[in-house]
Structures are given as structure tokens and as C-alpha cells.
Amino acid sequence: MKNENAAKQQFLKAKDVAQDFFGGTISYGKVLTMTKAGILPAKKFGRVYYYTLDALNNWAEKNMNSHAWKGMSK
């Protein structure tokens, strides 16, 4: 069952996260900065970071009122 869920996961790249998840409110560079700082959940394969929509949604729920949301601008 776990493998079926993994197959259904939607993987996003940093540009997708900036445009689709954050609706363009933060830049691609800011997404990478937050990822490298360990703020956003991602896995790195080679030189590319991959994000799952489930992990991003969980992160957003946990951090909605935290400092991670403050100062988010391009």
C-alpha cells in the first residue's frame, strides 16, 4: 500500500513550488534559500530539489502562524 501512495505522489521542483504552491508570492530563489536552510521539506537528487505536495501542505499547516511565513516576499 505504501508503494501505491508513493506512485501517486506529485513531485514539484522549486520553480513549481514558487509559482503553484505559493502562487507567485515568493520567488524561485527564496524557495531555494528556504530549502537550503531546512525550512521547506524537500529531497535533493543530484543538483535538483524535489518537493511533494503532501509534505508542503503538512509544512504549511504546522507553520501557518510561525516566523517561516513572516517576511515572505519576492
N, C-alpha and C positions, 0 to 999 in steps of 0.2 A: 504494500500500500504506500509506503514511503517513497518508493521509486516512481509510482504513478504521480504523486504530488510534485516531485522534483521535475518530472517531464512537463507538467502543466505550468511551472513557474515562468513568469515573464521576466526576462533579463533586460536590463536597461544599461546604457552607457552614460557617462557623465553628462553629455550634451542632452540626452533624453531626459535625464533627471532634472536638469536646469529648465528645459522647455516644457516638459509634460507634467512632471510631479510638482514642481514649484511654479508652474505657469509663467515662466519667464521673469519671475520677481528677483531671482538671483542669477548670476552669470555662471557660465561653464567653469571659469576659473575659481569662483567662490565654491562651487561644488567640489572641485578637486582639492582646494585648500581645506575644506571641512572634512573631506575623506581622509586626507593625509594626516590630519590632526586627530583622527579617530572619532570624530563627531558623527559622521554618517556611516551606516553599515554598508560595507562593500567587500568584495573579494577581488584580489588582483591576480590576473593571469597574464604573464608577460609584462607588457607595458600598459595594459588596459585594465581599468577598474570596471567591475560588473556589479550591478545592484539588482535586488529583487523587489518587486512592488510590495510584497508581503512584509519584508524587512523594513522598507521605508515607511509603510503605513504604521507598523508597530513602533518604529522610532518616533514618528510624528505624534502618536497617541501618548507616548511616555514623556515627550519633551515639549508638548504644546505650550506650557507655561514657563519653560526654563530659559536660561540665558542663551541656549542654542538658537532660539527663534529671534532673539533681540538683535537688532543691527543687521538683519538680513537685507542687503541691498546689493545691487549690481556693483 
